[in-house]
Amino acid sequence: MAQIQDVFVSPTVDWWVLVPQIILVGAALGLLLVASLAPRALPSWVATITTIATGAAAAIVAAVQWGMWGSTPRPTLNGAFVSDGFSLLLTVLIGAGVAMTALVAHSALDRYDMAPPEFAALLLASAAGAVVMAGANDLIVLFLGLESLSIALYVLIALAGRRASARESAMKYFVLGAFSSAFFLYGVALVYGSTGGTNLSGIGAFLFGTVRETDYLLLAGIALLLVGLGFKVAAVPFHFWAPDVYEGAPSPVTGYLASIAKAAGFAALARVLYVAVFQQSTAWKPIVVALAFATLAVGAVMAICQNDVKRMLAYSSISHAGFVLVGLSAVPAASGLVQWTEGGGDAVSSSVFYLIVYSFMALGSFAVLSVIGAELRSPEPDASAHALSRYGGLARRRPVLALAFTVLLLAQAGVPLTAGFVAKFEVIRAAIGASGYVLAAVAMVTAVVSAFAYLRVVLAMYAPEGSTDDDDDIPSARAGRPRWGGLPLTSVFAISLAVAVTVVVGVLPQTLLEWSRDAVLSIIL
């Protein structure tokens, strides 16, 4: 017994680093406990306020931590988790995404027949997994965060159980997600077999100064890690689940899937590529470039072929994932430390900036779809209310809502003076800086192709009268929900926030660009 005690050394825990995760998990467990012990069902506003306050608290704590130690890595749990500028900036984004999702879902919980406490607890649990993925410095911890995020999302999608499309989407996501997790775990095993460790920084130090082009065990492990994470970010050819799942899931959950879940997946991908195996960039860069090519092309072409707005936004999300991959593939060719720091900083920071900007655009867009879906009646109980023809004349019925949706769609198309234009410009500039001229050209062409899909929706909304449902087909507002102009007040606030961020960052992007560049210093140094 004495010998065992001498060998085992308990890891030191910096609890201050783990406060955002503790807040998220503690609120989820506390809400479930209160809901199970309460003599009657909790009002939905209790779960909504708790979720909003928890997301805001996690974001505020992360912002305070960033102000205290900046981008300097602060590890805990024997280096398995690290708090740095990269993880803290994404934690702020995750907290904001949780709050916005709760605002949008508040007016939709009854319509989808979802229990508010369970929905809020699952949302907070998935956010805790996303935070772990953003700061994971170990492949095992990264896998735990990935599964925490994914399992909660499986149940969130299926929570609208009375809708057959939601059950089908949850099952598809679950089955394919299980396969992707198996690929990821096998990749972890191969990387461990090649390097002797799972700590990302340790793997990077082990590989430093060497390019092991003949280490096929390591290369196979990297490839399998890319497959597992490629599924989570819906990169082609691992995207087949995304259109069906996005279409069948409740719109608030779809917005969360397209934004926060995607951001967490790309955060994990950036850490693996730029912390652990950046010395093997000559091996993995062509793979990432090929993924970016395919994702851009398939997402753009398939988006313009859709006649369902929700499905179009699903393929649009795939195309946006391609733009983030363009940024991550911009590995600098120079081997000097200064050149690597500048080039690597542009690659990762442009991707982080794009993720932040797109997350707000996606959350706002699916918030609009959630509001519109509540108003447009479907001819069949489980039919989609988001056919393009049903959006015709929206500007006449809901001029402010149509204007907000127009701004968000034009921003996704990359129209100047919007955040989407700046984000696309940054990733293309990073690609050109790394001599990726062909990929940059493809990105610009696919941006033009994708714009057609967005403009179709805009033109439909501002179409002349007579081509759409009459106002009499719109159901009256539900009682008991605060509304503004006939719209749910909570959704109006979330949409307004998304539009404000999109416009302000498009006009004054420098502050967010500087934050993104400061945040990635711990990744590239």
C-alpha positions in Angstrom: 0.0 0.0 0.0 2.9 2.3 0.8 4.5 1.7 -2.5 1.2 2.4 -4.4 0.8 5.7 -2.5 4.4 6.7 -3.4 3.8 6.1 -7.1 0.4 7.9 -7.3 0.6 11.7 -7.4 -2.7 13.4 -7.5 -2.9 16.2 -10.1 -3.0 19.8 -8.9 -6.3 21.5 -9.7 -6.5 25.2 -10.4 -10.2 25.6 -9.6 -10.3 29.2 -10.8 -9.5 28.0 -14.3 -12.5 25.6 -14.2 -15.1 28.1 -13.0 -16.9 28.5 -16.4 -17.4 24.8 -16.7 -18.4 24.5 -13.0 -21.0 27.3 -13.6 -22.5 25.5 -16.6 -22.6 22.0 -15.1 -23.7 23.2 -11.7 -26.6 25.2 -13.2 -27.7 22.2 -15.3 -27.6 19.8 -12.3 -29.3 22.3 -10.0 -32.1 23.0 -12.5 -32.8 19.3 -12.9 -32.8 18.8 -9.1 -35.2 21.7 -8.5 -37.5 20.5 -11.3 -37.6 17.0 -10.0 -38.3 18.0 -6.4 -40.8 20.8 -7.2 -44.4 19.9 -6.3 -45.5 21.2 -9.7 -44.0 21.9 -13.1 -41.7 24.9 -13.2 -42.8 27.8 -15.4 -40.8 28.0 -18.6 -39.5 31.4 -17.7 -37.6 29.9 -14.8 -35.6 27.6 -17.0 -35.1 30.4 -19.6 -33.8 33.0 -17.1 -31.6 30.4 -15.5 -30.1 29.5 -18.8 -29.5 33.1 -19.9 -28.0 34.0 -16.5 -25.7 30.9 -16.6 -24.5 31.6 -20.1 -23.9 35.2 -19.3 -22.1 34.3 -16.1 -19.8 31.9 -17.9 -19.0 34.5 -20.6 -18.3 37.2 -18.0 -16.0 34.9 -15.9 -14.1 34.0 -19.1 -13.7 37.7 -20.0 -12.4 38.5 -16.5 -10.0 35.6 -16.7 -8.7 36.8 -20.0 -8.2 40.3 -18.5 -6.2 38.7 -15.7 -3.8 36.5 -17.6 -4.4 37.3 -21.2 -3.2 34.8 -23.8 -0.7 33.3 -21.4 -1.6 29.6 -21.0 -2.7 28.6 -17.5 -2.8 24.8 -17.3 -4.5 22.6 -14.8 -5.1 18.9 -14.2 -1.5 18.1 -15.0 -1.7 20.1 -18.3 -4.7 18.2 -19.6 -6.7 21.4 -19.7 -5.4 24.9 -20.4 -7.0 28.3 -20.1 -5.6 30.7 -22.6 -6.8 33.5 -24.9 -8.0 31.0 -27.4 -10.1 29.0 -25.1 -11.4 32.1 -23.2 -12.5 33.9 -26.3 -14.4 30.8 -27.5 -15.9 30.4 -24.0 -17.3 34.0 -24.3 -18.8 33.0 -27.6 -20.3 29.8 -26.2 -21.8 31.7 -23.3 -23.3 34.2 -25.7 -24.6 31.4 -27.9 -26.3 29.7 -25.0 -28.0 32.9 -23.9 -29.3 33.6 -27.5 -30.5 30.0 -28.0 -32.4 30.2 -24.7 -34.0 33.4 -25.8 -35.1 32.0 -29.1 -36.3 28.7 -27.6 -38.4 30.3 -25.0 -41.2 31.0 -27.4 -40.8 27.7 -29.2 -40.8 25.2 -26.3 -44.6 24.8 -26.3 -44.8 24.5 -30.0 -42.3 21.7 -30.1 -43.6 20.2 -26.9 -40.2 20.3 -25.2 -40.0 20.3 -21.4 -38.2 23.6 -20.4 -36.0 22.2 -17.5 -34.8 19.3 -19.6 -34.1 21.5 -22.6 -32.2 24.0 -20.5 -30.1 21.3 -18.7 -29.2 19.6 -21.9 -28.2 23.0 -23.5 -26.0 23.8 -20.6 -24.4 20.4 -20.5 -23.6 20.6 -24.2 -22.1 24.1 -23.7 -19.9 22.6 -20.9 -18.6 20.0 -23.4 -17.9 22.8 -25.9 -15.9 24.7 -23.4 -13.9 21.6 -22.6 -13.2 21.1 -26.3 -12.0 24.7 -26.6 -9.4 24.3 -23.8 -8.5 20.6 -24.0 -4.8 20.0 -24.1 -5.1 16.3 -24.1 -6.7 14.0 -26.7 -8.6 12.0 -24.0 -10.0 15.2 -22.4 -10.8 16.4 -25.9 -12.8 13.2 -26.5 -14.7 13.6 -23.2 -15.7 17.2 -24.2 -16.6 16.0 -27.7 -18.9 13.2 -26.3 -20.4 15.6 -23.7 -21.4 18.0 -26.4 -22.6 15.3 -28.8 -24.7 13.2 -26.4 -26.5 16.3 -25.1 -27.2 17.3 -28.7 -28.6 13.9 -29.7 -31.2 14.2 -26.9 -31.8 17.9 -27.6 -32.8 17.1 -31.2 -35.0 14.2 -30.1 -36.6 16.2 -27.3 -39.3 17.4 -29.8 -40.5 13.7 -29.7 -43.9 14.3 -31.2 -42.4 15.3 -34.5 -41.3 12.4 -36.6 -38.7 14.5 -38.4 -37.0 15.3 -35.1 -36.8 11.6 -34.0 -35.4 10.7 -37.4 -32.8 13.5 -37.3 -31.7 12.5 -33.8 -31.3 8.9 -34.9 -29.2 9.8 -38.0 -27.0 12.1 -35.9 -26.6 9.5 -33.2 -25.6 6.6 -35.6 -23.2 8.6 -37.7 -21.8 10.4 -34.6 -21.0 7.0 -33.1 -19.0 6.1 -36.2 -17.1 9.4 -36.1 -16.3 8.9 -32.4 -14.9 5.5 -33.2 -12.7 7.0 -35.9 -11.5 9.7 -33.5 -10.7 7.1 -30.8 -8.8 4.9 -33.2 -6.8 8.0 -34.3 -6.0 8.8 -30.6 -4.7 5.2 -30.2 -2.5 5.5 -33.3 -1.1 8.9 -32.3 -0.4 7.5 -28.8 1.3 4.5 -30.3 3.5 6.7 -32.4 4.4 9.5 -29.9 3.9 7.8 -26.5 1.5 10.4 -25.2 -1.9 12.0 -25.6 -1.0 15.5 -24.3 -1.2 17.9 -27.2 1.7 20.1 -26.0 3.7 16.9 -25.2 3.1 15.5 -28.7 4.2 18.9 -30.2 7.4 18.9 -28.1 8.1 15.3 -29.1 7.7 16.1 -32.8 9.5 19.4 -32.6 12.4 19.8 -35.1 11.5 16.6 -37.0 9.4 15.8 -40.0 8.6 12.1 -39.7 7.4 11.6 -43.3 7.8 7.8 -43.0 5.9 7.4 -39.7 2.8 5.9 -41.2 1.4 5.1 -37.8 1.4 8.8 -36.9 0.1 9.9 -40.3 -2.8 7.3 -40.1 -3.6 8.7 -36.6 -3.8 12.2 -37.9 -6.0 11.2 -40.8 -8.4 9.4 -38.5 -8.5 12.4 -36.1 -9.4 14.6 -39.1 -12.2 12.2 -40.0 -13.7 12.3 -36.5 -13.5 16.1 -36.3 -14.5 16.6 -39.9 -17.8 14.9 -39.1 -18.5 17.3 -36.2 -17.9 20.4 -38.4 -19.8 18.9 -41.4 -16.9 19.0 -43.8 -17.3 17.2 -47.1 -17.4 14.2 -47.5 -18.5 13.8 -43.8 -21.5 16.1 -44.2 -24.3 13.8 -45.2 -26.0 14.0 -41.8 -26.1 17.8 -41.7 -29.0 18.7 -44.2 -31.4 16.2 -42.8 -30.5 16.8 -39.2 -30.7 20.6 -39.6 -34.0 20.4 -41.3 -35.6 18.0 -38.8 -34.3 19.5 -35.6 -36.2 22.3 -33.9 -35.0 25.7 -35.3 -33.5 26.9 -32.0 -31.5 23.7 -31.7 -30.5 23.9 -35.4 -29.1 27.4 -34.8 -27.0 26.1 -31.9 -25.8 23.1 -34.0 -24.7 25.4 -36.8 -22.9 27.9 -34.6 -21.7 26.8 -31.2 -21.3 23.1 -31.9 -19.4 23.9 -35.1 -17.2 26.4 -33.3 -16.3 23.8 -30.7 -15.4 21.3 -33.4 -13.1 23.8 -35.2 -11.5 24.8 -31.9 -10.6 21.2 -31.3 -9.3 20.9 -34.9 -7.2 24.0 -34.5 -5.6 22.7 -31.3 -4.8 19.3 -32.8 -3.3 20.7 -36.0 -1.4 23.7 -34.6 -0.4 22.5 -31.1 0.1 18.8 -31.5 1.1 18.0 -35.1 2.1 21.3 -36.7 5.5 19.7 -37.4 3.7 17.4 -39.8 2.0 20.2 -41.7 3.5 19.0 -44.9 1.4 15.8 -44.5 -1.9 17.2 -43.2 -2.0 20.5 -45.2 -2.9 18.8 -48.5 -5.7 16.9 -46.7 -7.2 20.1 -45.2 -6.9 21.9 -48.5 -8.8 19.1 -50.3 -11.4 19.1 -47.6 -11.8 22.9 -48.0 -12.1 22.5 -51.8 -14.8 19.9 -51.6 -16.7 21.6 -48.7 -16.8 25.0 -50.5 -17.9 23.5 -53.8 -20.5 21.1 -52.5 -22.0 23.5 -50.0 -22.3 26.3 -52.5 -23.7 24.2 -55.4 -26.2 22.3 -53.2 -27.4 25.5 -51.5 -28.6 27.0 -54.7 -30.5 23.8 -55.6 -32.7 23.9 -52.5 -36.3 25.1 -52.4 -36.5 24.8 -48.7 -35.0 27.8 -46.8 -34.0 25.7 -43.7 -32.3 23.1 -45.9 -30.6 25.9 -47.9 -29.1 27.3 -44.7 -27.9 23.8 -43.8 -25.9 23.6 -47.0 -24.9 27.2 -46.5 -23.4 26.1 -43.1 -21.4 23.5 -44.9 -20.0 26.2 -47.3 -19.1 28.4 -44.3 -17.2 25.4 -42.8 -15.2 25.4 -46.0 -14.2 29.0 -45.5 -13.0 28.2 -41.9 -11.0 25.3 -43.4 -9.5 27.8 -45.9 -8.2 29.7 -42.9 -6.8 26.7 -41.1 -5.1 25.4 -44.2 -3.1 28.6 -44.6 0.0 27.1 -43.0 3.1 29.3 -43.6 5.7 27.9 -45.8 8.6 29.6 -44.0 10.3 27.6 -41.2 11.7 30.5 -39.1 10.0 31.3 -35.8 9.0 34.9 -36.8 7.6 33.8 -40.1 5.8 30.9 -38.5 4.3 33.2 -35.8 3.1 35.7 -38.3 1.7 33.2 -40.8 0.3 30.8 -38.3 -1.3 33.7 -36.5 -3.1 34.8 -39.6 -4.3 31.3 -40.3 -5.8 30.6 -36.9 -7.0 34.1 -36.1 -8.8 34.4 -39.4 -10.6 31.2 -38.7 -11.5 32.3 -35.1 -12.8 35.6 -36.4 -14.9 33.8 -39.0 -16.3 31.4 -36.4 -17.4 34.2 -34.1 -19.0 36.2 -36.9 -20.7 33.3 -38.5 -22.0 32.1 -35.1 -24.0 35.3 -34.7 -25.2 35.2 -38.2 -26.4 31.6 -37.9 -28.0 32.1 -34.5 -29.9 35.1 -35.9 -30.9 33.4 -39.1 -32.4 30.4 -37.4 -34.0 32.6 -34.9 -35.9 34.2 -37.8 -36.8 30.8 -39.1 -38.1 29.8 -35.7 -40.4 32.9 -35.6 -41.6 32.4 -39.2 -42.1 28.7 -38.7 -44.5 29.5 -35.8 -46.6 31.7 -38.1 -46.7 29.8 -41.4 -49.1 26.9 -41.3 -48.1 23.7 -43.0 -50.7 21.7 -45.0 -49.6 18.6 -43.1 -48.9 18.2 -39.4 -45.2 17.3 -39.9 -44.6 19.1 -43.1 -42.0 21.8 -43.4 -43.1 25.4 -43.0 -39.9 26.7 -44.7 -40.6 26.2 -48.4 -39.2 29.1 -50.3 -42.6 29.9 -51.8 -44.0 30.4 -48.3 -41.5 33.2 -47.7 -43.0 35.3 -50.5 -44.4 38.6 -49.4 -42.8 38.4 -45.9 -41.7 42.0 -46.2 -45.4 43.1 -46.5 -46.5 41.1 -43.5 -43.4 41.5 -41.3 -41.3 44.3 -42.7 -38.9 44.6 -39.7 -38.4 40.8 -39.6 -37.8 40.7 -43.3 -35.3 43.5 -43.1 -33.4 41.7 -40.3 -33.3 38.5 -42.2 -32.1 40.3 -45.3 -29.2 41.8 -43.4 -28.2 38.4 -42.0 -28.5 36.7 -45.5 -26.5 39.4 -47.2 -23.8 39.2 -44.5 -23.6 35.5 -45.2 -23.2 36.2 -48.8 -20.3 38.5 -48.0 -21.8 41.9 -49.0 -19.5 44.8 -48.0 -20.1 46.7 -44.8 -21.2 43.5 -43.1 -19.3 41.2 -40.8 -19.5 38.4 -43.4 -17.5 40.4 -45.9 -14.7 41.0 -43.4 -14.6 37.4 -42.3 -14.4 36.1 -45.9 -11.7 38.7 -46.7 -9.6 37.6 -43.7 -9.6 33.9 -44.5 -8.9 34.6 -48.2 -6.1 37.0 -47.3 -4.6 34.3 -45.0 -4.7 31.8 -47.8 -3.0 34.1 -50.2 -0.4 34.9 -47.6 0.4 31.1 -47.5 0.6 31.0 -51.3 -2.8 29.2 -51.5 -3.8 31.2 -54.6 -6.0 28.4 -56.2 -7.9 27.8 -53.0 -8.4 31.5 -52.5 -9.8 31.8 -56.0 -12.1 28.9 -55.4 -13.3 30.5 -52.2 -14.2 33.7 -54.0 -16.0 31.9 -56.8 -18.1 29.8 -54.4 -18.9 32.9 -52.4 -20.5 34.4 -55.6 -22.3 31.1 -56.2 -23.7 31.0 -52.7 -24.9 34.6 -53.0 -27.5 33.4 -55.5 -29.1 31.2 -52.9 -29.3 34.0 -50.4 -30.6 36.5 -53.0 -33.4 34.0 -53.9 -34.8 34.3 -50.4 -34.4 38.0 -50.3 -36.2 38.4 -53.6 -39.0 36.1 -52.4 -39.5 38.1 -49.3 -39.9 41.3 -51.3 -41.9 39.8 -54.0 -45.2 41.5 -55.1 -48.4 40.7 -53.4 -50.6 37.8 -54.6 -47.9 35.1 -54.7 -48.1 34.0 -51.0 -50.5 33.1 -48.3 -52.8 35.7 -47.1 -52.6 37.3 -43.7 -55.6 35.3 -42.7 -53.5 32.1 -42.8 -51.2 33.4 -40.0 -52.4 32.1 -36.6 -53.0 34.6 -33.9 -50.4 35.3 -31.2 -50.3 32.9 -28.3 -51.4 34.3 -25.0 -49.1 34.4 -22.1 -45.9 35.3 -24.1 -44.6 38.9 -24.2 -44.7 40.1 -27.8 -43.6 43.1 -29.8 -45.4 43.8 -33.0 -46.9 40.3 -32.9 -43.5 38.7 -32.5 -42.0 36.9 -29.4 -40.1 39.5 -27.4 -37.3 37.2 -26.5 -36.8 36.2 -30.2 -36.8 39.9 -31.2 -34.1 40.6 -28.7 -31.9 37.7 -30.0 -32.4 38.7 -33.6 -31.6 42.3 -32.8 -28.4 41.3 -31.1 -27.3 39.1 -34.1 -28.1 41.9 -36.5 -26.3 44.5 -34.4 -23.1 42.4 -34.1 -23.2 41.7 -37.9 -23.5 45.4 -38.8 -21.2 46.8 -36.1 -18.4 44.3 -36.8 -18.8 44.9 -40.5 -18.3 48.6 -40.1 -15.8 48.5 -37.2 -14.0 45.1 -37.3 -10.7 46.1 -35.9 -11.5 45.4 -32.2 -12.7 41.9 -32.9 -9.8 41.3 -35.2 -7.3 42.3 -32.6 -9.0 40.1 -30.0 -8.8 37.1 -32.4 -5.1 37.7 -33.1 -4.3 38.1 -29.4 -6.3 35.0 -28.5 -4.3 32.6 -30.8 -0.9 33.6 -29.5 -0.9 30.6 -27.2 -1.7 28.3 -30.2 1.1 29.3 -32.5 4.0 30.1 -30.1 
